[in-house]
Amino acid sequence: MSFWEKQIDKRLDQYQRELIETHYQEVENMYRQMRGWRHDYRNHIQAMKAYAANGDLDAIRSYLDMLDTDLNTVDTVVKTGNSMADAILNSKISLARSKEIPVSVDAHIPVKLKMSELDLCCILGNLFDNAIDASMALQPDKRLIRVYMDMKNTQLYISFTNFTATKKLQKQGGLFKTSKGEGHGFGLVRIDTIVERLDGYLSRNSEDGAFTTEILIPQV
């Protein structure tokens, strides 16, 4: 292995460590919010009991509306059947919503995966981050990320689609060009490296203002 190749591997490893730390921090933040809401649950009940004792139905309705809005910010909206996928997807959905990016998810993993949680985390985290970055270039009413995951026979199928600011992105050297920084490029390389190592299939397509990444990974 040449000196340049060693340097690339070293930078990729560093990027991966930083990426994993970021993802786990996002997950921890999400569960910290959930624990905080549960901690306050008894106080919420006492407050509504006080309103009920005074016969103040308007105050109860208003309080319930406030709680409903608050709960939506910490609700675990995706349950795939895989705890790592749930953690990453839900943390990224929370992040996307905080940036006014709607997310549509249809994800099911009904079997125990052969691939490692580290590889799954890197793939899903990078795909979501790339989709969020691209969405931020659009007006809020034009933003949307679609995620689909399921088993196709013995392979895990992953599809991410997001709208882009241009009708069709251009490829350069077999990859779609990016205006993002160095880390963004390493994210794409990391996905490609993992899929290749796992003997999987990866396709990227840019048509009609939408960018789609499709991945198939054998699980036998």
Z-matrix of the N, CA and C atoms (Angstrom, degrees):
N
C 1 1.461
C 2 1.524 1 109.80
N 3 1.339 2 116.85 1 131.94
C 4 1.454 3 121.45 2 -176.78
C 5 1.528 4 110.63 3 -74.70
N 6 1.345 5 114.78 4 167.36
C 7 1.461 6 120.53 5 178.61
C 8 1.527 7 110.56 6 -60.52
N 9 1.347 8 116.40 7 -41.92
C 10 1.466 9 120.62 8 -179.90
C 11 1.521 10 111.24 9 -62.93
N 12 1.331 11 117.33 10 -43.69
C 13 1.457 12 121.36 11 179.26
C 14 1.531 13 111.24 12 -62.23
N 15 1.351 14 115.59 13 -39.67
C 16 1.457 15 119.70 14 177.95
C 17 1.530 16 111.18 15 -63.17
N 18 1.335 17 115.73 16 -39.85
C 19 1.460 18 119.87 17 179.37
C 20 1.521 19 111.38 18 -65.63
N 21 1.336 20 116.32 19 -41.07
C 22 1.467 21 120.72 20 177.83
C 23 1.518 22 110.31 21 -62.10
N 24 1.358 23 116.65 22 -46.20
C 25 1.461 24 120.59 23 179.26
C 26 1.522 25 110.94 24 -60.76
N 27 1.320 26 115.80 25 -39.91
C 28 1.461 27 120.59 26 -179.08
C 29 1.533 28 110.84 27 -64.39
N 30 1.342 29 116.02 28 -42.75
C 31 1.458 30 120.22 29 -179.68
C 32 1.530 31 110.89 30 -69.73
N 33 1.324 32 116.97 31 -35.95
C 34 1.459 33 120.49 32 176.96
C 35 1.526 34 111.21 33 -65.09
N 36 1.341 35 116.18 34 -41.78
C 37 1.464 36 120.01 35 178.41
C 38 1.520 37 110.72 36 -63.32
N 39 1.342 38 116.59 37 -41.53
C 40 1.455 39 120.36 38 178.86
C 41 1.530 40 110.34 39 -64.08
N 42 1.334 41 115.76 40 -43.26
C 43 1.465 42 120.04 41 178.61
C 44 1.520 43 111.03 42 -60.98
N 45 1.336 44 116.49 43 -41.70
C 46 1.466 45 120.81 44 -179.63
C 47 1.517 46 110.66 45 -62.44
N 48 1.341 47 117.36 46 -43.91
C 49 1.460 48 120.13 47 179.82
C 50 1.525 49 110.64 48 -61.82
N 51 1.347 50 116.65 49 -43.00
C 52 1.456 51 120.28 50 179.74
C 53 1.528 52 111.00 51 -65.87
N 54 1.340 53 116.21 52 -37.86
C 55 1.449 54 121.03 53 -179.95
C 56 1.518 55 111.20 54 -64.52
N 57 1.334 56 116.74 55 -46.40
C 58 1.456 57 120.92 56 -179.85
C 59 1.520 58 110.58 57 -62.18
N 60 1.324 59 116.92 58 -41.36
C 61 1.460 60 121.06 59 179.16
C 62 1.533 61 110.41 60 -62.10
N 63 1.329 62 116.64 61 -40.66
C 64 1.461 63 120.99 62 178.80
C 65 1.522 64 110.83 63 -64.17
N 66 1.348 65 116.69 64 -45.57
C 67 1.457 66 120.30 65 -178.63
C 68 1.525 67 111.35 66 -62.90
N 69 1.326 68 117.13 67 -44.97
C 70 1.456 69 119.76 68 -179.10
C 71 1.526 70 111.04 69 -66.94
N 72 1.332 71 117.24 70 -31.99
C 73 1.455 72 120.34 71 176.91
C 74 1.526 73 110.27 72 -66.20
N 75 1.356 74 115.79 73 -40.31
C 76 1.465 75 119.68 74 177.68
C 77 1.521 76 110.96 75 -63.15
N 78 1.337 77 115.79 76 -41.31
C 79 1.463 78 120.37 77 178.56
C 80 1.525 79 110.25 78 -63.71
N 81 1.314 80 116.48 79 -44.40
C 82 1.464 81 120.82 80 179.92
C 83 1.525 82 110.81 81 -61.96
N 84 1.323 83 117.08 82 -40.20
C 85 1.459 84 120.76 83 178.58
C 86 1.523 85 111.14 84 -62.33
N 87 1.355 86 115.75 85 -40.43
C 88 1.454 87 120.07 86 179.89
C 89 1.524 88 110.70 87 -63.14
N 90 1.337 89 117.03 88 -46.82
C 91 1.452 90 120.08 89 -178.79
C 92 1.519 91 112.20 90 -71.58
N 93 1.330 92 117.41 91 -26.89
C 94 1.460 93 120.28 92 174.82
C 95 1.534 94 109.86 93 -65.40
N 96 1.341 95 115.96 94 -39.85
C 97 1.461 96 120.10 95 175.59
C 98 1.526 97 110.96 96 -61.26
N 99 1.341 98 115.70 97 -43.90
C 100 1.457 99 120.12 98 -179.10
C 101 1.526 100 111.29 99 -63.89
N 102 1.346 101 116.49 100 -42.29
C 103 1.465 102 119.84 101 179.38
C 104 1.520 103 110.55 102 -64.64
N 105 1.339 104 116.51 103 -37.88
C 106 1.451 105 120.73 104 179.34
C 107 1.521 106 111.54 105 -64.08
N 108 1.335 107 116.39 106 -41.38
C 109 1.463 108 120.21 107 179.26
C 110 1.524 109 110.60 108 -64.70
N 111 1.326 110 116.55 109 -41.92
C 112 1.467 111 119.83 110 179.60
C 113 1.529 112 111.09 111 -65.34
N 114 1.330 113 115.71 112 -36.58
C 115 1.462 114 120.44 113 179.38
C 116 1.534 115 110.50 114 -62.45
N 117 1.346 116 115.60 115 -35.67
C 118 1.462 117 120.52 116 -178.21
C 119 1.525 118 112.90 117 -84.88
N 120 1.329 119 117.44 118 -3.86
C 121 1.459 120 121.16 119 -173.14
C 122 1.538 121 111.76 120 -57.12
N 123 1.333 122 117.02 121 -46.48
C 124 1.466 123 120.19 122 -178.58
C 125 1.533 124 111.21 123 -62.05
N 126 1.331 125 116.11 124 -38.49
C 127 1.463 126 119.14 125 178.49
C 128 1.531 127 111.27 126 -64.45
N 129 1.334 128 116.18 127 -37.75
C 130 1.458 129 119.95 128 178.41
C 131 1.533 130 110.17 129 -63.50
N 132 1.325 131 116.01 130 -43.19
C 133 1.468 132 120.15 131 179.48
C 134 1.531 133 110.85 132 -61.39
N 135 1.326 134 116.85 133 -44.37
C 136 1.466 135 120.91 134 -179.95
C 137 1.527 136 111.22 135 -62.70
N 138 1.332 137 116.33 136 -38.96
C 139 1.464 138 119.54 137 179.98
C 140 1.526 139 110.75 138 -64.08
N 141 1.330 140 116.53 139 -43.30
C 142 1.472 141 119.41 140 -179.64
C 143 1.526 142 111.78 141 -69.52
N 144 1.336 143 116.60 142 -33.04
C 145 1.465 144 119.45 143 175.68
C 146 1.531 145 110.46 144 -62.83
N 147 1.323 146 116.03 145 -38.52
C 148 1.462 147 120.33 146 179.35
C 149 1.527 148 110.33 147 -65.08
N 150 1.341 149 117.10 148 -42.38
C 151 1.463 150 120.40 149 177.41
C 152 1.527 151 110.52 150 -63.78
N 153 1.360 152 115.39 151 -40.82
C 154 1.471 153 120.09 152 -179.55
C 155 1.525 154 110.75 153 -63.61
N 156 1.346 155 117.07 154 -40.15
C 157 1.471 156 121.42 155 -179.72
C 158 1.528 157 111.11 156 -62.11
N 159 1.322 158 115.90 157 -30.64
C 160 1.464 159 120.57 158 178.90
C 161 1.532 160 112.26 159 -90.47
N 162 1.348 161 115.68 160 -0.97
C 163 1.463 162 119.55 161 179.85
C 164 1.513 163 113.44 162 69.26
N 165 1.341 164 116.65 163 24.16
C 166 1.467 165 121.21 164 -176.60
C 167 1.534 166 109.47 165 -92.28
N 168 1.336 167 115.91 166 82.48
C 169 1.471 168 120.46 167 -177.51
C 170 1.524 169 112.62 168 -68.09
N 171 1.323 170 117.50 169 -33.91
C 172 1.469 171 120.43 170 179.01
C 173 1.527 172 110.54 171 -62.74
N 174 1.329 173 116.25 172 -40.23
C 175 1.463 174 120.25 173 179.34
C 176 1.524 175 110.60 174 -66.37
N 177 1.333 176 116.84 175 -38.50
C 178 1.467 177 120.91 176 178.33
C 179 1.524 178 110.12 177 -63.73
N 180 1.347 179 116.32 178 -45.92
C 181 1.466 180 119.90 179 179.39
C 182 1.521 181 110.75 180 -60.54
N 183 1.312 182 116.36 181 -43.99
C 184 1.460 183 120.96 182 -179.95
C 185 1.530 184 110.96 183 -62.93
N 186 1.328 185 116.29 184 -41.41
C 187 1.465 186 121.50 185 -180.00
C 188 1.523 187 110.42 186 -65.33
N 189 1.344 188 116.37 187 -42.27
C 190 1.465 189 120.11 188 179.26
C 191 1.522 190 111.49 189 -64.71
N 192 1.324 191 117.18 190 -37.91
C 193 1.466 192 120.59 191 176.71
C 194 1.529 193 110.64 192 -62.46
N 195 1.338 194 115.36 193 -41.10
C 196 1.458 195 119.78 194 179.09
C 197 1.527 196 110.99 195 -64.29
N 198 1.328 197 116.99 196 -42.80
C 199 1.462 198 121.56 197 179.17
C 200 1.525 199 111.01 198 -65.37
N 201 1.322 200 116.66 199 -38.80
C 202 1.463 201 120.74 200 179.36
C 203 1.518 202 110.50 201 -61.86
N 204 1.330 203 116.67 202 -43.51
C 205 1.468 204 121.22 203 177.95
C 206 1.516 205 110.86 204 -64.26
N 207 1.326 206 116.59 205 -43.10
C 208 1.461 207 121.08 206 -179.33
C 209 1.520 208 111.40 207 -64.55
N 210 1.338 209 116.45 208 -41.72
C 211 1.455 210 120.77 209 -178.28
C 212 1.517 211 111.36 210 -65.16
N 213 1.330 212 117.45 211 -34.26
C 214 1.461 213 120.75 212 -179.61
C 215 1.520 214 112.17 213 -61.90
N 216 1.337 215 116.58 214 -23.42
C 217 1.462 216 119.45 215 -178.82
C 218 1.524 217 112.54 216 -79.32
N 219 1.338 218 117.59 217 -15.24
C 220 1.461 219 119.85 218 -177.30
C 221 1.526 220 112.37 219 -124.49
N 222 1.302 221 116.96 220 1.10
C 223 1.462 222 120.37 221 -176.64
C 224 1.525 223 110.66 222 -66.85
N 225 1.330 224 116.65 223 135.13
C 226 1.456 225 121.07 224 175.46
C 227 1.525 226 107.65 225 -80.54
N 228 1.322 227 115.50 226 101.17
C 229 1.457 228 120.18 227 -170.51
C 230 1.523 229 112.88 228 -88.03
N 231 1.317 230 118.29 229 -16.57
C 232 1.463 231 120.86 230 -176.07
C 233 1.523 232 110.00 231 -121.01
N 234 1.319 233 115.79 232 128.04
C 235 1.463 234 121.78 233 174.64
C 236 1.524 235 107.45 234 -131.02
N 237 1.324 236 115.83 235 97.83
C 238 1.461 237 121.22 236 -173.69
C 239 1.523 238 112.92 237 -85.76
N 240 1.332 239 116.27 238 -23.62
C 241 1.456 240 120.50 239 -170.73
C 242 1.514 241 111.79 240 105.70
N 243 1.359 242 115.76 241 -5.82
C 244 1.463 243 121.85 242 177.94
C 245 1.523 244 107.84 243 -124.77
N 246 1.331 245 117.78 244 120.91
C 247 1.458 246 121.71 245 -172.50
C 248 1.526 247 112.70 246 -63.48
N 249 1.347 248 117.84 247 -39.11
C 250 1.458 249 119.66 248 179.71
C 251 1.521 250 110.78 249 -67.04
N 252 1.331 251 117.40 250 -44.15
C 253 1.461 252 120.55 251 178.13
C 254 1.529 253 109.98 252 -61.13
N 255 1.341 254 117.13 253 -41.86
C 256 1.465 255 120.93 254 178.11
C 257 1.529 256 110.67 255 -59.08
N 258 1.320 257 116.25 256 -46.71
C 259 1.462 258 120.96 257 -176.62
C 260 1.524 259 111.10 258 -62.40
N 261 1.328 260 117.24 259 -48.32
C 262 1.461 261 120.85 260 -177.86
C 263 1.519 262 111.06 261 -68.15
N 264 1.328 263 117.30 262 -48.18
C 265 1.460 264 120.02 263 -177.83
C 266 1.524 265 111.74 264 -61.67
N 267 1.334 266 117.34 265 -45.57
C 268 1.461 267 119.80 266 -178.37
C 269 1.523 268 112.66 267 -67.02
N 270 1.322 269 116.94 268 -36.79
C 271 1.468 270 118.80 269 178.50
C 272 1.519 271 110.42 270 -67.93
N 273 1.327 272 117.19 271 -38.67
C 274 1.464 273 120.79 272 179.98
C 275 1.527 274 111.34 273 -72.54
N 276 1.335 275 117.07 274 -35.66
C 277 1.458 276 120.18 275 175.96
C 278 1.525 277 109.67 276 -61.56
N 279 1.332 278 116.03 277 -43.28
C 280 1.464 279 120.75 278 177.69
C 281 1.525 280 110.64 279 -60.85
N 282 1.334 281 116.49 280 -42.36
C 283 1.462 282 121.01 281 179.20
C 284 1.524 283 110.48 282 -64.63
N 285 1.338 284 116.76 283 -44.77
C 286 1.468 285 120.93 284 -179.29
C 287 1.523 286 110.80 285 -61.78
N 288 1.325 287 117.13 286 -44.68
C 289 1.461 288 120.75 287 -179.13
C 290 1.521 289 111.53 288 -63.43
N 291 1.331 290 116.80 289 -34.00
C 292 1.462 291 119.85 290 178.02
C 293 1.523 292 111.39 291 -66.85
N 294 1.339 293 116.55 292 -18.63
C 295 1.465 294 122.50 293 178.26
C 296 1.531 295 111.37 294 -104.12
N 297 1.325 296 115.99 295 16.14
C 298 1.470 297 122.51 296 178.83
C 299 1.528 298 112.10 297 61.36
N 300 1.337 299 116.20 298 43.39
C 301 1.459 300 121.64 299 177.29
C 302 1.524 301 108.60 300 -117.48
N 303 1.332 302 118.78 301 109.45
C 304 1.469 303 120.80 302 176.78
C 305 1.527 304 110.66 303 -64.76
N 306 1.324 305 116.41 304 145.15
C 307 1.466 306 121.46 305 179.64
C 308 1.520 307 109.50 306 -130.95
N 309 1.329 308 116.19 307 129.97
C 310 1.459 309 122.33 308 175.26
C 311 1.523 310 107.98 309 -112.42
N 312 1.336 311 115.94 310 122.14
C 313 1.466 312 120.09 311 -175.61
C 314 1.527 313 110.89 312 -126.34
N 315 1.324 314 115.68 313 130.64
C 316 1.465 315 122.98 314 171.11
C 317 1.525 316 105.67 315 -131.15
N 318 1.325 317 116.63 316 95.87
C 319 1.465 318 120.40 317 -171.41
C 320 1.521 319 111.39 318 -133.41
N 321 1.316 320 115.46 319 128.76
C 322 1.464 321 121.99 320 -179.52
C 323 1.524 322 109.16 321 -140.75
N 324 1.337 323 115.74 322 126.53
C 325 1.465 324 121.01 323 175.87
C 326 1.526 325 106.34 324 -128.18
N 327 1.346 326 117.35 325 85.96
C 328 1.468 327 120.91 326 -171.99
C 329 1.527 328 114.85 327 -81.09
N 330 1.340 329 117.57 328 -0.64
C 331 1.470 330 120.46 329 -177.70
C 332 1.519 331 109.62 330 -127.61
N 333 1.323 332 115.73 331 161.70
C 334 1.466 333 120.92 332 175.10
C 335 1.526 334 108.41 333 -75.89
N 336 1.317 335 116.49 334 125.16
C 337 1.458 336 120.61 335 -175.96
C 338 1.521 337 111.95 336 -78.75
N 339 1.328 338 115.39 337 147.17
C 340 1.462 339 121.29 338 175.92
C 341 1.526 340 110.73 339 -81.81
N 342 1.339 341 116.12 340 -31.03
C 343 1.467 342 120.01 341 -179.11
C 344 1.526 343 110.02 342 -69.13
N 345 1.321 344 116.11 343 155.23
C 346 1.458 345 120.70 344 -176.66
C 347 1.519 346 111.33 345 -75.80
N 348 1.339 347 115.92 346 156.70
C 349 1.456 348 120.71 347 176.56
C 350 1.526 349 110.68 348 -64.35
N 351 1.333 350 117.16 349 -31.78
C 352 1.461 351 121.36 350 178.32
C 353 1.521 352 110.30 351 -61.92
N 354 1.350 353 116.70 352 -46.59
C 355 1.459 354 120.52 353 179.61
C 356 1.526 355 111.14 354 -64.85
N 357 1.333 356 117.28 355 -42.12
C 358 1.459 357 121.43 356 179.38
C 359 1.521 358 110.65 357 -62.64
N 360 1.323 359 116.35 358 -42.44
C 361 1.465 360 122.09 359 179.08
C 362 1.524 361 110.85 360 -61.21
N 363 1.336 362 116.94 361 -45.14
C 364 1.471 363 121.17 362 -178.67
C 365 1.523 364 111.00 363 -63.98
N 366 1.326 365 116.69 364 -43.64
C 367 1.461 366 120.09 365 -178.04
C 368 1.520 367 111.04 366 -65.95
N 369 1.323 368 117.54 367 -54.17
C 370 1.462 369 120.78 368 -177.21
C 371 1.532 370 111.90 369 -65.19
N 372 1.322 371 116.22 370 -41.39
C 373 1.458 372 119.86 371 -179.31
C 374 1.511 373 112.43 372 -63.02
N 375 1.337 374 116.15 373 -45.06
C 376 1.466 375 120.27 374 179.78
C 377 1.522 376 111.87 375 -66.88
N 378 1.328 377 116.69 376 -43.32
C 379 1.461 378 119.72 377 179.42
C 380 1.525 379 110.87 378 -60.11
N 381 1.329 380 116.08 379 -43.76
C 382 1.465 381 119.85 380 -178.91
C 383 1.526 382 111.02 381 -67.91
N 384 1.330 383 116.89 382 -42.92
C 385 1.463 384 119.78 383 179.72
C 386 1.524 385 111.25 384 -61.45
N 387 1.342 386 116.73 385 -42.07
C 388 1.457 387 120.41 386 178.80
C 389 1.529 388 110.99 387 -62.49
N 390 1.342 389 116.04 388 -41.89
C 391 1.458 390 120.51 389 -179.90
C 392 1.528 391 111.15 390 -65.87
N 393 1.328 392 116.46 391 -39.57
C 394 1.467 393 120.45 392 178.31
C 395 1.522 394 110.33 393 -64.81
N 396 1.333 395 117.04 394 -45.46
C 397 1.462 396 120.95 395 179.51
C 398 1.528 397 111.45 396 -58.12
N 399 1.343 398 116.10 397 -45.21
C 400 1.468 399 120.04 398 -179.66
C 401 1.523 400 111.04 399 -65.90
N 402 1.311 401 117.13 400 -37.78
C 403 1.465 402 121.23 401 -178.40
C 404 1.521 403 112.28 402 -66.14
N 405 1.321 404 117.08 403 -31.17
C 406 1.453 405 120.92 404 -177.43
C 407 1.526 406 112.42 405 -66.19
N 408 1.339 407 117.61 406 -17.52
C 409 1.464 408 121.11 407 178.12
C 410 1.529 409 111.59 408 -79.68
N 411 1.336 410 117.52 409 -7.37
C 412 1.460 411 122.79 410 -177.33
C 413 1.526 412 111.38 411 -103.85
N 414 1.329 413 115.61 412 160.01
C 415 1.455 414 120.10 413 171.71
C 416 1.536 415 108.52 414 -66.58
N 417 1.344 416 118.28 415 147.83
C 418 1.469 417 120.95 416 -176.04
C 419 1.523 418 114.64 417 -51.18
N 420 1.342 419 117.77 418 -36.92
C 421 1.463 420 119.51 419 -177.74
C 422 1.526 421 113.15 420 -75.65
N 423 1.333 422 117.38 421 -6.68
C 424 1.468 423 121.60 422 179.51
C 425 1.531 424 111.93 423 -102.97
N 426 1.312 425 117.14 424 -3.61
C 427 1.463 426 121.01 425 -173.27
C 428 1.530 427 111.72 426 -86.28
N 429 1.319 428 115.54 427 141.76
C 430 1.464 429 121.01 428 174.52
C 431 1.526 430 109.52 429 -169.89
N 432 1.324 431 115.81 430 134.13
C 433 1.464 432 121.78 431 174.74
C 434 1.526 433 107.63 432 -120.27
N 435 1.334 434 115.98 433 129.33
C 436 1.462 435 121.11 434 176.95
C 437 1.525 436 108.90 435 -114.41
N 438 1.334 437 115.42 436 132.71
C 439 1.465 438 121.53 437 179.62
C 440 1.524 439 108.89 438 -125.56
N 441 1.324 440 115.45 439 131.55
C 442 1.462 441 119.93 440 176.16
C 443 1.531 442 108.51 441 -133.99
N 444 1.340 443 115.82 442 131.76
C 445 1.463 444 121.17 443 177.46
C 446 1.523 445 109.37 444 -141.05
N 447 1.330 446 115.93 445 136.53
C 448 1.464 447 119.95 446 176.20
C 449 1.520 448 107.77 447 -169.09
N 450 1.322 449 115.47 448 170.94
C 451 1.456 450 120.56 449 175.01
C 452 1.523 451 109.58 450 -88.86
N 453 1.305 452 116.59 451 132.43
C 454 1.465 453 122.90 452 171.20
C 455 1.520 454 106.51 453 -113.43
N 456 1.322 455 114.97 454 99.15
C 457 1.468 456 121.28 455 -171.67
C 458 1.523 457 108.91 456 58.68
N 459 1.332 458 118.36 457 -113.90
C 460 1.473 459 121.25 458 -177.68
C 461 1.531 460 112.19 459 -103.74
N 462 1.334 461 117.06 460 16.06
C 463 1.462 462 120.16 461 -177.65
C 464 1.529 463 111.06 462 -120.53
N 465 1.337 464 115.04 463 142.67
C 466 1.456 465 120.95 464 174.35
C 467 1.521 466 108.49 465 -83.76
N 468 1.335 467 116.26 466 123.42
C 469 1.462 468 121.18 467 -179.97
C 470 1.527 469 108.84 468 -104.85
N 471 1.332 470 116.30 469 129.61
C 472 1.461 471 122.73 470 179.44
C 473 1.519 472 108.28 471 -127.44
N 474 1.330 473 116.56 472 129.35
C 475 1.460 474 120.63 473 178.21
C 476 1.522 475 109.92 474 -134.34
N 477 1.342 476 116.82 475 127.80
C 478 1.456 477 123.33 476 175.12
C 479 1.526 478 108.29 477 -122.23
N 480 1.330 479 116.46 478 128.50
C 481 1.460 480 121.64 479 176.77
C 482 1.515 481 109.41 480 -129.19
N 483 1.315 482 116.46 481 133.29
C 484 1.466 483 121.11 482 174.93
C 485 1.517 484 109.13 483 -141.90
N 486 1.326 485 115.15 484 152.60
C 487 1.461 486 119.84 485 177.31
C 488 1.530 487 109.57 486 -79.68
N 489 1.334 488 115.45 487 151.19
C 490 1.459 489 121.46 488 -178.53
C 491 1.525 490 110.05 489 -126.35
N 492 1.329 491 115.15 490 165.56
C 493 1.460 492 120.71 491 -177.35
C 494 1.530 493 112.36 492 -75.71
N 495 1.331 494 117.69 493 -16.16
C 496 1.465 495 121.77 494 -179.30
C 497 1.519 496 109.71 495 -115.84
N 498 1.323 497 116.20 496 153.29
C 499 1.459 498 121.04 497 -179.31
C 500 1.518 499 112.16 498 -64.61
N 501 1.342 500 116.13 499 -38.97
C 502 1.458 501 119.41 500 -178.90
C 503 1.517 502 109.45 501 -150.49
N 504 1.335 503 117.09 502 122.61
C 505 1.456 504 121.38 503 177.96
C 506 1.514 505 109.86 504 -75.56
N 507 1.330 506 115.96 505 152.75
C 508 1.455 507 121.44 506 -179.00
C 509 1.522 508 110.71 507 -101.85
N 510 1.328 509 114.90 508 141.95
C 511 1.459 510 120.09 509 177.34
C 512 1.518 511 111.14 510 -89.04
N 513 1.312 512 115.34 511 149.39
C 514 1.452 513 121.55 512 176.01
C 515 1.514 514 108.04 513 -141.36
N 516 1.314 515 116.97 514 116.21
C 517 1.458 516 121.25 515 -177.94
C 518 1.510 517 112.79 516 64.62
N 519 1.346 518 116.72 517 33.42
C 520 1.463 519 120.59 518 178.60
C 521 1.513 520 114.27 519 86.44
N 522 1.347 521 116.53 520 -6.21
C 523 1.472 522 120.27 521 179.63
C 524 1.512 523 109.69 522 -121.58
N 525 1.328 524 116.85 523 153.19
C 526 1.449 525 120.34 524 175.05
C 527 1.516 526 109.46 525 -73.12
N 528 1.326 527 116.01 526 135.36
C 529 1.459 528 120.72 527 -178.07
C 530 1.520 529 110.07 528 -67.81
N 531 1.317 530 115.71 529 147.67
C 532 1.449 531 121.74 530 177.65
C 533 1.517 532 109.74 531 -129.94
N 534 1.311 533 115.64 532 142.67
C 535 1.464 534 120.78 533 176.93
C 536 1.518 535 110.85 534 -95.72
N 537 1.340 536 116.17 535 2.30
C 538 1.466 537 120.53 536 -178.65
C 539 1.523 538 110.24 537 -78.46
N 540 1.320 539 114.64 538 177.31
C 541 1.448 540 120.19 539 -177.26
C 542 1.515 541 113.24 540 -78.34
N 543 1.326 542 114.08 541 -171.29
C 544 1.453 543 121.82 542 -174.54
C 545 1.519 544 112.47 543 -60.30
N 546 1.343 545 116.96 544 -41.59
C 547 1.458 546 120.38 545 -178.31
C 548 1.514 547 112.92 546 -60.24
N 549 1.333 548 116.17 547 -36.62
C 550 1.466 549 120.28 548 179.55
C 551 1.528 550 109.75 549 -61.37
N 552 1.355 551 116.02 550 -43.79
C 553 1.463 552 119.80 551 178.66
C 554 1.505 553 112.68 552 -62.59
N 555 1.319 554 117.56 553 -39.68
C 556 1.460 555 121.21 554 178.24
C 557 1.525 556 111.06 555 -65.72
N 558 1.332 557 116.66 556 -31.95
C 559 1.453 558 119.56 557 177.27
C 560 1.512 559 111.57 558 -62.03
N 561 1.335 560 116.43 559 -43.09
C 562 1.467 561 120.91 560 177.96
C 563 1.525 562 110.56 561 -64.60
N 564 1.325 563 115.88 562 -43.44
C 565 1.465 564 120.29 563 179.32
C 566 1.517 565 110.71 564 -62.62
N 567 1.332 566 115.68 565 -38.97
C 568 1.467 567 119.84 566 -178.53
C 569 1.531 568 110.42 567 -64.48
N 570 1.326 569 117.27 568 -43.40
C 571 1.460 570 120.68 569 177.11
C 572 1.522 571 110.12 570 -59.33
N 573 1.327 572 116.26 571 -48.60
C 574 1.470 573 120.69 572 -178.77
C 575 1.526 574 111.20 573 -59.50
N 576 1.330 575 116.19 574 -42.48
C 577 1.460 576 120.97 575 -177.97
C 578 1.524 577 111.47 576 -63.60
N 579 1.333 578 116.66 577 -44.41
C 580 1.462 579 121.15 578 -179.30
C 581 1.523 580 110.71 579 -64.93
N 582 1.332 581 117.02 580 -47.91
C 583 1.465 582 120.70 581 -178.88
C 584 1.530 583 110.94 582 -60.91
N 585 1.320 584 116.52 583 -41.22
C 586 1.472 585 119.80 584 178.65
C 587 1.522 586 111.20 585 -65.32
N 588 1.331 587 116.68 586 -43.02
C 589 1.465 588 120.45 587 -179.45
C 590 1.525 589 111.61 588 -63.34
N 591 1.328 590 116.82 589 -32.20
C 592 1.465 591 121.27 590 -178.57
C 593 1.526 592 112.40 591 -91.08
N 594 1.347 593 115.92 592 11.29
C 595 1.480 594 121.78 593 179.79
C 596 1.521 595 111.66 594 57.91
N 597 1.324 596 115.49 595 38.36
C 598 1.453 597 120.55 596 -179.63
C 599 1.518 598 112.71 597 -96.07
N 600 1.311 599 114.76 598 -172.05
C 601 1.469 600 122.59 599 -179.16
C 602 1.517 601 108.09 600 -127.67
N 603 1.344 602 116.86 601 138.58
C 604 1.453 603 121.37 602 179.92
C 605 1.521 604 109.77 603 -135.90
N 606 1.327 605 115.93 604 135.23
C 607 1.460 606 121.21 605 178.16
C 608 1.520 607 109.28 606 -135.81
N 609 1.339 608 116.99 607 133.82
C 610 1.463 609 122.15 608 174.10
C 611 1.525 610 108.10 609 -119.29
N 612 1.330 611 115.89 610 134.07
C 613 1.449 612 119.97 611 -176.84
C 614 1.523 613 110.74 612 -139.56
N 615 1.319 614 116.62 613 134.50
C 616 1.461 615 122.20 614 179.11
C 617 1.523 616 109.00 615 -122.35
N 618 1.334 617 115.84 616 110.97
C 619 1.468 618 121.12 617 -179.40
C 620 1.521 619 110.13 618 -144.80
N 621 1.356 620 115.25 619 138.14
C 622 1.471 621 121.51 620 171.72
C 623 1.528 622 112.88 621 51.48
N 624 1.310 623 116.31 622 42.14
C 625 1.455 624 119.99 623 175.38
C 626 1.504 625 115.88 624 76.80
N 627 1.339 626 116.81 625 11.23
C 628 1.469 627 120.80 626 178.56
C 629 1.527 628 108.96 627 -125.43
N 630 1.318 629 115.40 628 140.08
C 631 1.464 630 121.44 629 179.90
C 632 1.528 631 108.13 630 -115.91
N 633 1.342 632 116.33 631 124.84
C 634 1.464 633 120.82 632 -176.90
C 635 1.513 634 110.82 633 -124.61
N 636 1.337 635 114.82 634 133.77
C 637 1.461 636 122.16 635 172.18
C 638 1.515 637 108.06 636 -115.29
N 639 1.329 638 116.19 637 127.61
C 640 1.462 639 121.68 638 178.11
C 641 1.522 640 109.14 639 -121.14
N 642 1.326 641 115.85 640 136.17
C 643 1.459 642 121.30 641 -177.79
C 644 1.526 643 109.44 642 -134.99
N 645 1.313 644 116.04 643 136.76
C 646 1.469 645 122.87 644 171.96
C 647 1.511 646 107.95 645 -122.71
N 648 1.344 647 116.45 646 128.13
C 649 1.466 648 120.93 647 -179.44
C 650 1.527 649 109.81 648 -128.13
N 651 1.342 650 118.91 649 117.84
C 652 1.475 651 120.93 650 179.38
C 653 1.525 652 110.77 651 -60.27
N 654 1.351 653 115.96 652 143.30
C 655 1.458 654 121.24 653 -179.05
C 656 1.536 655 111.13 654 -122.53
N 657 1.338 656 116.51 655 23.23
C 658 1.465 657 120.98 656 176.22
C 659 1.517 658 108.70 657 -127.48
